[in-house]
Amino acid sequence: MADHQEASVTLPSDPASVSAARRYVAEVLADWGLPDGHVIGDSVRLIVSELATNAVQHTFGQSPTFTVDMRLEREEQLRIGVTDSHPRWPRRLPAAVQQDNGRGMVIIRWLAAEAGGRLSVSPTEDGGKTVWIALPWAVAPAPAAAAEPHC
């Protein structure tokens, strides 16, 4: 595997794009050697779902698209970023008992921490932001084919 791999997709800020982002991420992870059913895959798909939902719901139509960037560095760290062009950064809302939403960032932070990772936010040149999740890549590379014994 190369020292550095990248993948990216830009989708319209539409609720249907959330599942498209999740499918895209699952396909890329599989291409990068993540086995089906691996716990990190479930966490990453949930994180991307939450971040994509935020990009669609909380930009109030001011970001016509969002982008999902994926980077795998030296088979050690997986970075997932979701970028939109809305200037407001995510914030943790107070968790009221009857509240139906506003817990996405709490879930994302918890999932990242549970997997040994972290969350960060960085500004973009156009005034938007990227929410990044960095996770350790705990997937063993595929073993090399065993050498045939010579008789």
C-alpha positions in Angstrom: 0.0 0.0 0.0 1.2 3.5 -0.7 2.4 5.8 2.1 -0.6 8.1 1.5 -4.0 7.5 0.0 -6.7 10.0 -0.6 -10.3 10.0 -1.8 -12.9 12.7 -2.0 -16.5 13.2 -3.1 -18.6 16.4 -3.3 -22.3 16.0 -2.9 -25.3 18.4 -3.0 -26.6 19.6 0.4 -29.6 17.4 0.2 -30.8 14.8 2.8 -30.4 12.0 0.2 -26.7 12.8 0.1 -26.2 11.6 3.6 -26.7 8.0 2.7 -24.6 8.5 -0.5 -21.7 9.9 1.6 -22.0 6.9 4.0 -21.9 4.4 1.0 -19.0 6.2 -0.6 -16.9 6.0 2.6 -17.8 2.3 3.1 -16.6 1.6 -0.5 -13.3 3.5 0.0 -12.6 1.8 3.3 -13.2 -1.6 1.6 -10.8 -0.6 -1.2 -8.2 0.3 1.4 -8.4 -3.1 3.0 -10.9 -2.7 5.8 -12.7 -6.1 6.3 -16.5 -6.2 6.4 -17.8 -5.9 9.9 -14.7 -4.2 11.3 -15.7 -2.0 14.3 -13.8 1.0 12.9 -16.0 0.9 9.7 -19.2 1.1 11.7 -17.9 4.0 13.7 -16.6 5.9 10.6 -19.9 5.4 8.8 -21.8 6.8 11.8 -19.4 9.7 12.1 -19.8 10.5 8.4 -23.6 10.3 8.7 -23.6 12.7 11.6 -21.2 15.2 9.9 -23.0 15.0 6.6 -26.4 15.5 8.3 -24.9 18.6 10.0 -23.6 19.9 6.7 -27.1 19.5 5.2 -29.3 20.7 8.1 -27.2 23.4 9.8 -26.0 25.4 6.9 -29.5 26.8 6.2 -29.1 26.6 2.4 -25.9 28.7 2.4 -23.7 25.7 1.4 -25.0 24.2 -1.8 -22.6 21.2 -1.5 -20.4 19.5 1.0 -17.3 17.5 0.5 -16.1 14.3 2.2 -12.3 13.9 2.2 -10.5 10.8 3.3 -6.8 10.3 3.9 -5.0 7.2 5.0 -1.4 8.0 6.1 1.2 5.3 6.3 -1.4 2.7 7.4 -1.3 4.5 10.7 -3.9 7.2 10.7 -7.3 7.7 9.0 -8.5 11.2 8.6 -12.1 12.0 7.5 -13.1 15.6 6.9 -16.5 17.0 6.0 -16.3 20.5 4.5 -19.1 23.0 3.9 -19.0 26.7 3.0 -21.2 27.9 5.9 -19.2 30.1 8.3 -20.7 28.9 11.5 -18.7 26.3 13.3 -20.3 23.4 15.0 -21.1 23.8 18.7 -22.4 21.6 21.4 -26.0 22.4 22.2 -27.4 22.0 25.7 -28.9 18.5 26.0 -32.5 19.0 27.2 -34.3 15.8 28.1 -36.9 16.3 25.4 -34.5 17.5 22.8 -34.6 15.5 19.6 -31.5 16.9 17.9 -28.3 18.8 18.8 -26.5 15.8 20.1 -24.6 15.0 16.8 -21.3 16.6 17.9 -21.5 14.8 21.3 -21.9 11.5 19.5 -19.1 12.3 17.1 -16.7 13.3 19.8 -17.6 10.2 21.8 -17.1 7.8 18.9 -13.8 9.4 18.0 -12.5 9.2 21.5 -13.7 5.6 21.9 -11.7 4.7 18.8 -8.6 6.5 20.2 -9.1 9.5 17.9 -9.9 13.1 18.0 -12.0 15.8 16.4 -10.8 19.2 15.1 -12.3 22.0 13.0 -10.3 24.1 10.6 -11.4 27.1 8.5 -11.4 27.0 4.7 -10.2 29.7 2.3 -13.8 30.5 1.3 -14.9 31.2 4.8 -16.4 27.7 5.5 -15.0 25.0 7.7 -13.9 21.4 7.7 -14.7 19.1 10.6 -11.9 16.5 10.8 -11.9 13.2 12.6 -8.5 11.5 13.0 -8.5 7.8 14.0 -5.8 5.3 14.4 -5.8 2.8 11.5 -5.8 -0.5 13.4 -6.2 -2.7 10.4 -3.4 -5.1 9.8 -2.2 -5.2 6.2 -3.1 -8.3 4.2 -0.4 -11.0 4.8 1.9 -11.7 1.9 1.4 -14.9 0.1 3.3 -17.7 1.8 6.3 -19.0 -0.1 6.0 -22.4 -1.6 8.4 -24.8 0.1 11.1 -26.1 -2.2 11.7 -29.8 -2.1 
